């Protein structure tokens, strides 16, 4: 009789504990993203390029990088409009300049810089929405022609920019 009471108590506590865990639910992922369960969709708008110097493929590559990151590292469905989360932005600067001048007034390094302005709208939690500017750069040898290294540099800078926005939007950094 005592054994039956212990088994019944164990089953009751297990059910109670399981119900408690299901009632307090927040989606977590291995990326550290914490997205409330009522948030199901994300709309990532095309990033228009308003920089003075325009790299023709930059807008599409940056937009694709955002979409790839959010689709692969969250459970959100990508939609074309009316998402629970909306990311939209513009590329405001794309430039290269010398950064490490040697004794002979020649640059040892050049720096490619990309700046974006992002508007993040969270329709479920308006307090989580933001408008911010993000800038990232990557240095390259002045002996390299920008056209030869540009693709790789853009990919790396895009990765860093997307990571910054992702962290601010869904990791709350």
N, C-alpha and C positions, 0 to 999 in steps of 0.2 A: 504494500500500500504506500509506503514511504517512497519507494522507487518511482511509482506512478506519479506522485505529487511532484517529485523533483523533475521528472520528464515534462510534465505539464507546465511547470514554472519556467523551465528552459525554453519550451516552445513559445510560451506567452511572451517572454522577454525578447526572444529572437524576432517575433512578429512586431512587437512594439518598437524595437530598435530599427528594423527595416522600414517601418512606416515613418519613423522620425527622419531617417536619412532621405527618403523619397520626398518628404514634405519640405525639406530645406535644400533645395537643389539649385546649384549654379554650375554651368558648364565650364569645365576646365580642360585644358589641352596640354600636351607636352611642350608647347611653345610658351606657356605661361599666360595665355589669353584667358581672361575671365569674362565670359559673355553670358548675360542673363538668359534663361531658357525661353523667354518670350520673344527674344530677338532671333529671327529666322532668316532674314534676307539682307543683302547688301547691294547697293547700287553705286558703282564706281564710274563716274563720268569721265569723258575724254579730257585729258589735260592739254589745253590750248597753249601754244608756244608764243608768248609775247616778248621774248628776249630780243635784244637788239641784234645779236648774232644768232641766226636760226640754223640749227642742225636739222635737216628735213625729217629724219626718222625719230628724233628724240621724243616727240609727243606720244607717238604710238608705242614706242618701247617702254616709256615710263608708265603709261596707262596699263599696258600688258603686265608689267612687273607688279603693279598694285593688285591687279585682278588675280594673277597667279599666286601671290602671297596670301591673300585673304581666302581664296578657294582651297588652297592646299593646306593651310594651317589653322583653319577654323571649320566649323560645321555649317557655315552660312551658305545659303544659295545665292548665286549672283543673278540679279535681275536688272532689267533695263530702265525701270522707273519705280517709284514709290517703295523703295527699300526701307527696312527698319533702320538701317544705317546708310548714310549717303556720304561718299567722299567725292569732292570735286575740287579742282584746283587749276592753277595756271603756272607755267614756267615763266619766271620773271627775269632770270639772268642765266646766261651761258657765256663764259669767257675764259680766256687763257691769258696768263701773264707770267713774267719772270718772278721767281721768288728767292733764289739763292745766287746772288751776284758774286763773282770771283774778283780777284785783284785786278784783272785786266778788263773790268767792266763788262764781262760777258756772263750771261746766266748759266749756272750749272744745272738748275732745275727750272721747269715751268710748272704752272699749276692750272689745271682745268677745274673750274668752279661752276656748279649748277645750283640755282636757287629756285625754290617753288613756294607758292602760297597755297595753303590747303584750308578748305572749309569742311569740317567733319560735323555731320548732323546725326544725332542719335534721337530718333523720334520716340523712343521708349523712355529715355532719361535725358531730358533737355539739358540738365546740369552737366552732362558728360560731353556736350557739344563744344567745339572750339574752332577758332580761326587762328592759324599760325603760319609763320614763315620758317622754312627749313633750308639750310645751306650745307652742302657737302662739297668736298674737293678731293682731288687726287693729284699728286706730284708725279712728273715724268721727266726724264733726262732731256736736257736741251738739245742733245745730239739726235733725239728722235723727232721725226716729222710727226706733227699732230695727226695728220691723215692716216699714218701708219698705226698709231696706237689708240686712236679715238674710239673705236668700237669697244675695245676692252675697258678703257677708262669710263665710258658712259655706262657700261654694264655694272661696273663696280660702284660708281657714284649712285646710280639708280637703286642698287641693292641697299646702300646705306640710307638713302632718303626714304625708301619704302619701309625699312626697318624702324627708322625714327618715327614715322607716322603711325605705323602698326603699334609700336610701344605706347605712344601717347593715346591712341584711340582705344585699344582693347586690353592693354596691360596696365594702364593707368600710371605711367611713370611720370 
